[in-house]
Amino acid sequence: MIHHLKGKLVEKTPTYVVIECGGVGYFVNISLHTFSNLSDSESIQLFTHLQVKEDAHTLFGFAQKSEREIFRLLISVSGIGSSIARTMLSSMEPPQIRDAIANGDVASIQSIKGIGAKTAQRVILDLKDKILKVYDIGEVSAPTNNTNKEEALSALEVLGFARRAAEKVVDKVLGQDPSLSVENIIKLALKNL
């Protein structure tokens, strides 16, 4: 119903802001991520999500549309309410949440206060396909600092193998023995490709 608010910043705290638009002050709940992205200038704009319940109408504000989209995806999961979704966005950057879900990284999501193992698994199960579709990304590879892996992948690509297929096999090989040399990674990967 309310897509965004643009107006004068009247009050700013780490959990909420008050924005005056046309003489009306709106109390808007925010995450720490949005708080850190808000300037102290008088005029601000927030993208909003209005939650309507029997006993309350609650407005949530976000510095970017992408953060709002992740919030909306999170609250669509059974067991994740608006307060837990806001805690998640306060604990991790939206791209970190997106990547953790896309990678099936239960440990990262479970590290957020108030989220147990079952809830973290449910978030990933319910949202992984949606995240990949919304952000138009294939299987996301976990960030790595492994130069041997990168060299092996480059070599396999030169040999004509698709990067995604090669990466899955290389990850499997490294899962068994992370200390392998580039040559051994390539040899073992070739047996499985």
Salt bridges, closest charged atoms under 4 A:
ASP40 OD1 - LYS12 NZ 2.83
GLU69 OE2 - ARG68 NE 3.90
GLU69 OE2 - ARG72 NH1 3.90
GLU93 OE1 - HIS33 ND1 3.14
ASP99 OD1 - ARG98 NE 3.10
GLU139 OE1 - LYS128 NZ 3.77
GLU150 OE1 - ARG163 NH2 3.09
GLU157 OE1 - ARG163 NH1 3.11
GLU167 OE2 - LYS149 NZ 3.80
ASP171 OD1 - LYS149 NZ 2.68
